Amino acid sequence: MLRRLLGIVGIFSILTLCFTALPAAPLAAQADAGDDAELALLRVMHAIPDAPEVDIYLDGRLILQDLAYFSISRYLVVPAGEQRIQVVPAGLGVAAAVIDLTPELFAGSSHTIGAIGNRANAEALAIKRPIRQFLSDNAHVLLVHAATEAPTFDITAPGYDQPFAEDLAFGDSVELLVPPGVYRFELVPPGADTPFYTAEAVRLEGGWGYTLVVTDYPGQAQSIHVQSRVDYVPESGYVMTTLPAPQGGRIYAASLAPLNQSVNIQPATGYATVTESADAVTFTTFATGVAPEMMHVQHYHGFTDEHAARCPTLDDDLNGDNIIDFSEALAVAGQVLVPLHADPLTLEHERASYPAANSNGFLDYQVTVDRDELEAALERNYDIENPDYATGLVMIHGVSPETPLPDTVQSSADMSAQMTLPVACGTYQRAP
């Protein structure tokens, strides 16, 4: 089991409940220009029924507001490493923090941080899982026992002879592989035949990821309830959201969808952001399903006039080879404006400092540059003033060098067709 309890929080434990892990949205880190940062996913879960709404701060920045009981946040992308998390009664500001923790968030992992129990006796729960694609035909389910009113139980369902999991005590969590279908899960005391609780019907899709949390349900006819959340969708990856924009700044977010799936090892999905502050711009990309252990060329694309870029489809395959190559992509995505490598300010496309995916096909990239310098470079090279990132898109390229491609696939300059083949694309939208 995945159980990890962080201990009794004390009299103010009513506020610790809100730490539902934030898996995935990007944070504009306070990094020096040109620095790369490894990334993790974080979400927060509120599972203490008699606690008030709370706000959450990450390294002094408000990232979640008015988190109430029964809430599980979407994933946020945050820098890996030790991160200061403070819990504050809603609306009172960071100076009123009653919980102040510095957990370590691991690169390439998703973290769920929550609080379970009740106001008088709360326990903080941390669950770390590898970031991965769910390629099985089964549904992937994270089940958490967070109900103080529920005893230790087995989880079963009508029509199944064996339980899906056994002996789950309060604070336990377990990962399940469940055939796709509609389920009315039953919670049964170990050794008993009769369930003490039957959940509402839930449909689980193959290849999707879910979280089911057994929680208290005070004031209702049944004292417990099973919450369900979708964590991962094959077509678009992890369900994520953006962090709030910095004061005086803007955030643009893009959900990455796969391209050229017929020749890639697996569908590439992910998330990307551009974060503008008063004096800096931070680019972040976060992807799974790209070719492992190789460098991946990636760019911010757009047009120098006012019309918006779009991601290519097979309708843009002009030579009829059923592959969208680099040249065909440029026709609708626009030219390369900002190369997303270690030194974007150069605006030089052909560099050996693009990010590389790890052995699991996971890619994370984050770099911060001086805003005035970047805007001056864009104006000097492309006559672009006050760039609007919502008119552009991000594209990730690269399949394995051994991938056979027809001679009709075109590339760029000295790069191979395999290196420049588009594998994921997303258009930016300004976050509210």
Secondary structure as a PSIPRED ss2 file (coil, helix, strand):
# PSIPRED VFORMAT (PSIPRED V4.0)

   1 M C   1.000  0.000  0.000
   2 L C   1.000  0.000  0.000
   3 R C   1.000  0.000  0.000
   4 R C   1.000  0.000  0.000
   5 L E   0.000  0.000  1.000
   6 L E   0.000  0.000  1.000
   7 G E   0.000  0.000  1.000
   8 I E   0.000  0.000  1.000
   9 V C   1.000  0.000  0.000
  10 G C   1.000  0.000  0.000
  11 I C   1.000  0.000  0.000
  12 F C   1.000  0.000  0.000
  13 S H   0.000  1.000  0.000
  14 I H   0.000  1.000  0.000
  15 L H   0.000  1.000  0.000
  16 T H   0.000  1.000  0.000
  17 L H   0.000  1.000  0.000
  18 C H   0.000  1.000  0.000
  19 F C   1.000  0.000  0.000
  20 T C   1.000  0.000  0.000
  21 A C   1.000  0.000  0.000
  22 L E   0.000  0.000  1.000
  23 P C   1.000  0.000  0.000
  24 A C   1.000  0.000  0.000
  25 A C   1.000  0.000  0.000
  26 P C   1.000  0.000  0.000
  27 L C   1.000  0.000  0.000
  28 A C   1.000  0.000  0.000
  29 A C   1.000  0.000  0.000
  30 Q C   1.000  0.000  0.000
  31 A C   1.000  0.000  0.000
  32 D C   1.000  0.000  0.000
  33 A C   1.000  0.000  0.000
  34 G C   1.000  0.000  0.000
  35 D C   1.000  0.000  0.000
  36 D E   0.000  0.000  1.000
  37 A C   1.000  0.000  0.000
  38 E C   1.000  0.000  0.000
  39 L E   0.000  0.000  1.000
  40 A E   0.000  0.000  1.000
  41 L E   0.000  0.000  1.000
  42 L E   0.000  0.000  1.000
  43 R E   0.000  0.000  1.000
  44 V E   0.000  0.000  1.000
  45 M E   0.000  0.000  1.000
  46 H E   0.000  0.000  1.000
  47 A E   0.000  0.000  1.000
  48 I C   1.000  0.000  0.000
  49 P C   1.000  0.000  0.000
  50 D C   1.000  0.000  0.000
  51 A C   1.000  0.000  0.000
  52 P C   1.000  0.000  0.000
  53 E C   1.000  0.000  0.000
  54 V E   0.000  0.000  1.000
  55 D E   0.000  0.000  1.000
  56 I E   0.000  0.000  1.000
  57 Y E   0.000  0.000  1.000
  58 L E   0.000  0.000  1.000
  59 D C   1.000  0.000  0.000
  60 G C   1.000  0.000  0.000
  61 R E   0.000  0.000  1.000
  62 L E   0.000  0.000  1.000
  63 I E   0.000  0.000  1.000
  64 L E   0.000  0.000  1.000
  65 Q E   0.000  0.000  1.000
  66 D E   0.000  0.000  1.000
  67 L E   0.000  0.000  1.000
  68 A C   1.000  0.000  0.000
  69 Y C   1.000  0.000  0.000
  70 F C   1.000  0.000  0.000
  71 S C   1.000  0.000  0.000
  72 I E   0.000  0.000  1.000
  73 S C   1.000  0.000  0.000
  74 R C   1.000  0.000  0.000
  75 Y E   0.000  0.000  1.000
  76 L E   0.000  0.000  1.000
  77 V E   0.000  0.000  1.000
  78 V E   0.000  0.000  1.000
  79 P E   0.000  0.000  1.000
  80 A C   1.000  0.000  0.000
  81 G E   0.000  0.000  1.000
  82 E E   0.000  0.000  1.000
  83 Q C   1.000  0.000  0.000
  84 R C   1.000  0.000  0.000
  85 I E   0.000  0.000  1.000
  86 Q E   0.000  0.000  1.000
  87 V E   0.000  0.000  1.000
  88 V E   0.000  0.000  1.000
  89 P E   0.000  0.000  1.000
  90 A C   1.000  0.000  0.000
  91 G C   1.000  0.000  0.000
  92 L C   1.000  0.000  0.000
  93 G C   1.000  0.000  0.000
  94 V H   0.000  1.000  0.000
  95 A H   0.000  1.000  0.000
  96 A H   0.000  1.000  0.000
  97 A C   1.000  0.000  0.000
  98 V C   1.000  0.000  0.000
  99 I E   0.000  0.000  1.000
 100 D E   0.000  0.000  1.000
 101 L E   0.000  0.000  1.000
 102 T C   1.000  0.000  0.000
 103 P C   1.000  0.000  0.000
 104 E E   0.000  0.000  1.000
 105 L E   0.000  0.000  1.000
 106 F C   1.000  0.000  0.000
 107 A C   1.000  0.000  0.000
 108 G C   1.000  0.000  0.000
 109 S E   0.000  0.000  1.000
 110 S E   0.000  0.000  1.000
 111 H E   0.000  0.000  1.000
 112 T E   0.000  0.000  1.000
 113 I E   0.000  0.000  1.000
 114 G E   0.000  0.000  1.000
 115 A E   0.000  0.000  1.000
 116 I E   0.000  0.000  1.000
 117 G E   0.000  0.000  1.000
 118 N E   0.000  0.000  1.000
 119 R C   1.000  0.000  0.000
 120 A C   1.000  0.000  0.000
 121 N E   0.000  0.000  1.000
 122 A E   0.000  0.000  1.000
 123 E E   0.000  0.000  1.000
 124 A E   0.000  0.000  1.000
 125 L E   0.000  0.000  1.000
 126 A E   0.000  0.000  1.000
 127 I E   0.000  0.000  1.000
 128 K E   0.000  0.000  1.000
 129 R E   0.000  0.000  1.000
 130 P E   0.000  0.000  1.000
 131 I C   1.000  0.000  0.000
 132 R C   1.000  0.000  0.000
 133 Q C   1.000  0.000  0.000
 134 F C   1.000  0.000  0.000
 135 L C   1.000  0.000  0.000
 136 S C   1.000  0.000  0.000
 137 D C   1.000  0.000  0.000
 138 N C   1.000  0.000  0.000
 139 A E   0.000  0.000  1.000
 140 H E   0.000  0.000  1.000
 141 V E   0.000  0.000  1.000
 142 L E   0.000  0.000  1.000
 143 L E   0.000  0.000  1.000
 144 V E   0.000  0.000  1.000
 145 H E   0.000  0.000  1.000
 146 A E   0.000  0.000  1.000
 147 A C   1.000  0.000  0.000
 148 T C   1.000  0.000  0.000
 149 E C   1.000  0.000  0.000
 150 A C   1.000  0.000  0.000
 151 P C   1.000  0.000  0.000
 152 T C   1.000  0.000  0.000
 153 F E   0.000  0.000  1.000
 154 D E   0.000  0.000  1.000
 155 I E   0.000  0.000  1.000
 156 T E   0.000  0.000  1.000
 157 A C   1.000  0.000  0.000
 158 P C   1.000  0.000  0.000
 159 G C   1.000  0.000  0.000
 160 Y C   1.000  0.000  0.000
 161 D C   1.000  0.000  0.000
 162 Q C   1.000  0.000  0.000
 163 P C   1.000  0.000  0.000
 164 F C   1.000  0.000  0.000
 165 A E   0.000  0.000  1.000
 166 E E   0.000  0.000  1.000
 167 D E   0.000  0.000  1.000
 168 L E   0.000  0.000  1.000
 169 A C   1.000  0.000  0.000
 170 F C   1.000  0.000  0.000
 171 G C   1.000  0.000  0.000
 172 D C   1.000  0.000  0.000
 173 S E   0.000  0.000  1.000
 174 V E   0.000  0.000  1.000
 175 E E   0.000  0.000  1.000
 176 L E   0.000  0.000  1.000
 177 L E   0.000  0.000  1.000
 178 V E   0.000  0.000  1.000
 179 P C   1.000  0.000  0.000
 180 P C   1.000  0.000  0.000
 181 G E   0.000  0.000  1.000
 182 V E   0.000  0.000  1.000
 183 Y E   0.000  0.000  1.000
 184 R C   1.000  0.000  0.000
 185 F C   1.000  0.000  0.000
 186 E E   0.000  0.000  1.000
 187 L E   0.000  0.000  1.000
 188 V E   0.000  0.000  1.000
 189 P C   1.000  0.000  0.000
 190 P C   1.000  0.000  0.000
 191 G C   1.000  0.000  0.000
 192 A C   1.000  0.000  0.000
 193 D C   1.000  0.000  0.000
 194 T C   1.000  0.000  0.000
 195 P C   1.000  0.000  0.000
 196 F C   1.000  0.000  0.000
 197 Y E   0.000  0.000  1.000
 198 T E   0.000  0.000  1.000
 199 A C   1.000  0.000  0.000
 200 E C   1.000  0.000  0.000
 201 A C   1.000  0.000  0.000
 202 V E   0.000  0.000  1.000
 203 R E   0.000  0.000  1.000
 204 L E   0.000  0.000  1.000
 205 E C   1.000  0.000  0.000
 206 G C   1.000  0.000  0.000
 207 G C   1.000  0.000  0.000
 208 W C   1.000  0.000  0.000
 209 G E   0.000  0.000  1.000
 210 Y E   0.000  0.000  1.000
 211 T E   0.000  0.000  1.000
 212 L E   0.000  0.000  1.000
 213 V E   0.000  0.000  1.000
 214 V E   0.000  0.000  1.000
 215 T E   0.000  0.000  1.000
 216 D E   0.000  0.000  1.000
 217 Y C   1.000  0.000  0.000
 218 P C   1.000  0.000  0.000
 219 G C   1.000  0.000  0.000
 220 Q C   1.000  0.000  0.000
 221 A C   1.000  0.000  0.000
 222 Q C   1.000  0.000  0.000
 223 S C   1.000  0.000  0.000
 224 I E   0.000  0.000  1.000
 225 H E   0.000  0.000  1.000
 226 V E   0.000  0.000  1.000
 227 Q E   0.000  0.000  1.000
 228 S E   0.000  0.000  1.000
 229 R E   0.000  0.000  1.000
 230 V E   0.000  0.000  1.000
 231 D E   0.000  0.000  1.000
 232 Y E   0.000  0.000  1.000
 233 V E   0.000  0.000  1.000
 234 P C   1.000  0.000  0.000
 235 E C   1.000  0.000  0.000
 236 S C   1.000  0.000  0.000
 237 G E   0.000  0.000  1.000
 238 Y E   0.000  0.000  1.000
 239 V C   1.000  0.000  0.000
 240 M E   0.000  0.000  1.000
 241 T C   1.000  0.000  0.000
 242 T C   1.000  0.000  0.000
 243 L C   1.000  0.000  0.000
 244 P C   1.000  0.000  0.000
 245 A C   1.000  0.000  0.000
 246 P C   1.000  0.000  0.000
 247 Q C   1.000  0.000  0.000
 248 G C   1.000  0.000  0.000
 249 G C   1.000  0.000  0.000
 250 R E   0.000  0.000  1.000
 251 I E   0.000  0.000  1.000
 252 Y E   0.000  0.000  1.000
 253 A E   0.000  0.000  1.000
 254 A E   0.000  0.000  1.000
 255 S E   0.000  0.000  1.000
 256 L E   0.000  0.000  1.000
 257 A E   0.000  0.000  1.000
 258 P E   0.000  0.000  1.000
 259 L C   1.000  0.000  0.000
 260 N C   1.000  0.000  0.000
 261 Q C   1.000  0.000  0.000
 262 S C   1.000  0.000  0.000
 263 V C   1.000  0.000  0.000
 264 N C   1.000  0.000  0.000
 265 I C   1.000  0.000  0.000
 266 Q C   1.000  0.000  0.000
 267 P C   1.000  0.000  0.000
 268 A C   1.000  0.000  0.000
 269 T E   0.000  0.000  1.000
 270 G E   0.000  0.000  1.000
 271 Y E   0.000  0.000  1.000
 272 A E   0.000  0.000  1.000
 273 T E   0.000  0.000  1.000
 274 V E   0.000  0.000  1.000
 275 T E   0.000  0.000  1.000
 276 E E   0.000  0.000  1.000
 277 S C   1.000  0.000  0.000
 278 A C   1.000  0.000  0.000
 279 D C   1.000  0.000  0.000
 280 A E   0.000  0.000  1.000
 281 V E   0.000  0.000  1.000
 282 T E   0.000  0.000  1.000
 283 F E   0.000  0.000  1.000
 284 T E   0.000  0.000  1.000
 285 T E   0.000  0.000  1.000
 286 F E   0.000  0.000  1.000
 287 A E   0.000  0.000  1.000
 288 T E   0.000  0.000  1.000
 289 G C   1.000  0.000  0.000
 290 V C   1.000  0.000  0.000
 291 A C   1.000  0.000  0.000
 292 P C   1.000  0.000  0.000
 293 E C   1.000  0.000  0.000
 294 M C   1.000  0.000  0.000
 295 M E   0.000  0.000  1.000
 296 H C   1.000  0.000  0.000
 297 V C   1.000  0.000  0.000
 298 Q E   0.000  0.000  1.000
 299 H E   0.000  0.000  1.000
 300 Y E   0.000  0.000  1.000
 301 H E   0.000  0.000  1.000
 302 G E   0.000  0.000  1.000
 303 F C   1.000  0.000  0.000
 304 T C   1.000  0.000  0.000
 305 D C   1.000  0.000  0.000
 306 E C   1.000  0.000  0.000
 307 H C   1.000  0.000  0.000
 308 A C   1.000  0.000  0.000
 309 A C   1.000  0.000  0.000
 310 R C   1.000  0.000  0.000
 311 C C   1.000  0.000  0.000
 312 P C   1.000  0.000  0.000
 313 T C   1.000  0.000  0.000
 314 L H   0.000  1.000  0.000
 315 D H   0.000  1.000  0.000
 316 D H   0.000  1.000  0.000
 317 D C   1.000  0.000  0.000
 318 L C   1.000  0.000  0.000
 319 N C   1.000  0.000  0.000
 320 G C   1.000  0.000  0.000
 321 D C   1.000  0.000  0.000
 322 N C   1.000  0.000  0.000
 323 I C   1.000  0.000  0.000
 324 I C   1.000  0.000  0.000
 325 D C   1.000  0.000  0.000
 326 F H   0.000  1.000  0.000
 327 S H   0.000  1.000  0.000
 328 E H   0.000  1.000  0.000
 329 A H   0.000  1.000  0.000
 330 L H   0.000  1.000  0.000
 331 A H   0.000  1.000  0.000
 332 V H   0.000  1.000  0.000
 333 A H   0.000  1.000  0.000
 334 G C   1.000  0.000  0.000
 335 Q E   0.000  0.000  1.000
 336 V E   0.000  0.000  1.000
 337 L E   0.000  0.000  1.000
 338 V E   0.000  0.000  1.000
 339 P E   0.000  0.000  1.000
 340 L C   1.000  0.000  0.000
 341 H C   1.000  0.000  0.000
 342 A C   1.000  0.000  0.000
 343 D C   1.000  0.000  0.000
 344 P H   0.000  1.000  0.000
 345 L H   0.000  1.000  0.000
 346 T H   0.000  1.000  0.000
 347 L C   1.000  0.000  0.000
 348 E C   1.000  0.000  0.000
 349 H C   1.000  0.000  0.000
 350 E C   1.000  0.000  0.000
 351 R C   1.000  0.000  0.000
 352 A C   1.000  0.000  0.000
 353 S C   1.000  0.000  0.000
 354 Y C   1.000  0.000  0.000
 355 P C   1.000  0.000  0.000
 356 A E   0.000  0.000  1.000
 357 A C   1.000  0.000  0.000
 358 N C   1.000  0.000  0.000
 359 S C   1.000  0.000  0.000
 360 N C   1.000  0.000  0.000
 361 G C   1.000  0.000  0.000
 362 F E   0.000  0.000  1.000
 363 L E   0.000  0.000  1.000
 364 D E   0.000  0.000  1.000
 365 Y E   0.000  0.000  1.000
 366 Q E   0.000  0.000  1.000
 367 V E   0.000  0.000  1.000
 368 T E   0.000  0.000  1.000
 369 V E   0.000  0.000  1.000
 370 D E   0.000  0.000  1.000
 371 R H   0.000  1.000  0.000
 372 D H   0.000  1.000  0.000
 373 E H   0.000  1.000  0.000
 374 L H   0.000  1.000  0.000
 375 E H   0.000  1.000  0.000
 376 A H   0.000  1.000  0.000
 377 A H   0.000  1.000  0.000
 378 L H   0.000  1.000  0.000
 379 E H   0.000  1.000  0.000
 380 R H   0.000  1.000  0.000
 381 N H   0.000  1.000  0.000
 382 Y H   0.000  1.000  0.000
 383 D C   1.000  0.000  0.000
 384 I C   1.000  0.000  0.000
 385 E C   1.000  0.000  0.000
 386 N C   1.000  0.000  0.000
 387 P C   1.000  0.000  0.000
 388 D C   1.000  0.000  0.000
 389 Y H   0.000  1.000  0.000
 390 A H   0.000  1.000  0.000
 391 T H   0.000  1.000  0.000
 392 G C   1.000  0.000  0.000
 393 L E   0.000  0.000  1.000
 394 V E   0.000  0.000  1.000
 395 M E   0.000  0.000  1.000
 396 I E   0.000  0.000  1.000
 397 H E   0.000  0.000  1.000
 398 G C   1.000  0.000  0.000
 399 V C   1.000  0.000  0.000
 400 S C   1.000  0.000  0.000
 401 P C   1.000  0.000  0.000
 402 E C   1.000  0.000  0.000
 403 T C   1.000  0.000  0.000
 404 P C   1.000  0.000  0.000
 405 L C   1.000  0.000  0.000
 406 P C   1.000  0.000  0.000
 407 D C   1.000  0.000  0.000
 408 T C   1.000  0.000  0.000
 409 V C   1.000  0.000  0.000
 410 Q C   1.000  0.000  0.000
 411 S C   1.000  0.000  0.000
 412 S C   1.000  0.000  0.000
 413 A C   1.000  0.000  0.000
 414 D C   1.000  0.000  0.000
 415 M C   1.000  0.000  0.000
 416 S C   1.000  0.000  0.000
 417 A H   0.000  1.000  0.000
 418 Q H   0.000  1.000  0.000
 419 M H   0.000  1.000  0.000
 420 T H   0.000  1.000  0.000
 421 L C   1.000  0.000  0.000
 422 P E   0.000  0.000  1.000
 423 V E   0.000  0.000  1.000
 424 A E   0.000  0.000  1.000
 425 C E   0.000  0.000  1.000
 426 G E   0.000  0.000  1.000
 427 T E   0.000  0.000  1.000
 428 Y C   1.000  0.000  0.000
 429 Q E   0.000  0.000  1.000
 430 R E   0.000  0.000  1.000
 431 A C   1.000  0.000  0.000
 432 P C   1.000  0.000  0.000
